[in-house]
Amino acid sequence: MYGDYIKGLRLAKGLSLREFSRRIEEDPSNWSKIERGILPAPKEHSRLLVIATVLGIPEGSEEWNKLEDYASVDSATIPKYIMNDKEVLEVLPAFFRTVGSVRPTKEDIERIIDKLRED
């Protein structure tokens, strides 16, 4: 997911793998593995910021959010903005059970509905 996304952006900018890797100060072989999904995406904010800067993605933009989200998914972590939202964290277990085909309780469903109505 992340690798395909970044590769598409890189190619749209006309950057070769080697040139892109040079600009983000990454070994081309390792970066190729990231793009192919063999290695996980970087998750450090500073690394993502360097990558975004080379690709012309402003921090805080919709593209930046997508870049961060894809990196989180690829590295099997929950994004920080979710981890910082106590109310969302409370309903995550029910969400995970639902996605995993485990039937949530009535209370779980009501909490999710209440949270969705708030937003």
For each residue, the residues with C-beta under 8 A, 3 or more apart:
1: 4 5 37 70 73 74
2: 5 6 34 37 41 67 70 71 73 74
3: 6 7 34 35 36 37 41 74
4: 1 7 8 35 37
5: 1 2 8 9 66 67 70
6: 2 3 9 10 34 35 41 51 55 67 70
7: 3 4 10 11 35
8: 4 5 11 12
9: 5 6 12 13 55 57
10: 6 7 13 15 17 20 55
11: 7 8 14 15
12: 8 9
13: 9 10 55 56
14: 11
15: 10 11 19 20 23 54
16: 19 20
17: 10 20 21 28 31 32 35
18: 21 22 28
19: 15 16 22 23
20: 10 15 16 17 23 24 31 54
21: 17 18 24 26 27 28 31
22: 18 19 25 28
23: 15 19 20 54
24: 20 21 31 47 50 51 54
25: 22 50
26: 21 30 31
27: 21 30 31
28: 17 18 21 22 31 32
29: 32 33
30: 26 27 33 34 39
31: 17 20 21 24 26 27 28 34 35
32: 17 28 29 35 36
33: 29 30 36 38 39
34: 2 3 6 30 31 37 38 39 40 41 42
35: 3 4 6 7 17 31 32
36: 3 32 33
37: 1 2 3 4 34 74
38: 33 34
39: 30 33 34
40: 34 43 74 75 76
41: 2 3 6 34 70 71 74 75
42: 34 47 48 51 71 75
43: 40 47 48 71 72 75 77
44: 47 48
45: 48 49
46: 49 50
47: 24 42 43 44 50 51
48: 42 43 44 45 51 52 67 68 71
49: 45 46 52 53 59
50: 24 25 46 47 53 54
51: 6 24 42 47 48 54 55 67
52: 48 49 55 57 58 59 63 64 67
53: 49 50 56 57
54: 15 20 23 24 50 51
55: 6 9 10 13 51 52
56: 13 53
57: 9 52 53 61 63 64 67
58: 52 61 63 64
59: 49 52 64
60: 64 65
61: 57 58 64 65
62: 65 66
63: 52 57 58 66 67
64: 52 57 58 59 60 61 67 68
65: 60 61 62 68 69
66: 5 62 63 69 70
67: 2 5 6 48 51 52 57 63 64 70 71
68: 48 64 65 71 72 79
69: 65 66 72 73 79
70: 1 2 5 6 41 66 67 73 74
71: 2 41 42 43 48 67 68 74 75
72: 43 68 69 75 77 78 79
73: 1 2 69 70 76
74: 1 2 3 37 40 41 70 71
75: 40 41 42 43 71 72
76: 40 73
77: 43 72
78: 72 82 83 92
79: 68 69 72 82 83
80: 83 84
81: 84 85
82: 78 79 85 88 89 92
83: 78 79 80 89
84: 80 81
85: 81 82 88 89
86: 89 90
87: 90 91 115 118
88: 82 85 91 92 115
89: 82 83 85 86 92
90: 86 87 111
91: 87 88 94 95 108 111 112 115
92: 78 82 88 89 95 96
93: 96 97 108
94: 91 97 98 104 105 108 109 111 112
95: 91 92 98 99 112
96: 92 93 99 100
97: 93 94 100 102 103 104 108
98: 94 95 101 102 103 104 108
99: 95 96
100: 96 97
101: 98
102: 97 98
103: 97 98
104: 94 97 98 108 109 112
105: 94 108 109
106: 109 110
107: 110 111
108: 91 93 94 97 98 104 105 111 112
109: 94 104 105 106 112 113
110: 106 107 113 114
111: 90 91 94 107 108 114 115
112: 91 94 95 104 108 109 115 116
113: 109 110 116 117
114: 110 111 117 118
115: 87 88 91 111 112 118 119
116: 112 113 119
117: 113 114
118: 87 114 115
119: 115 116
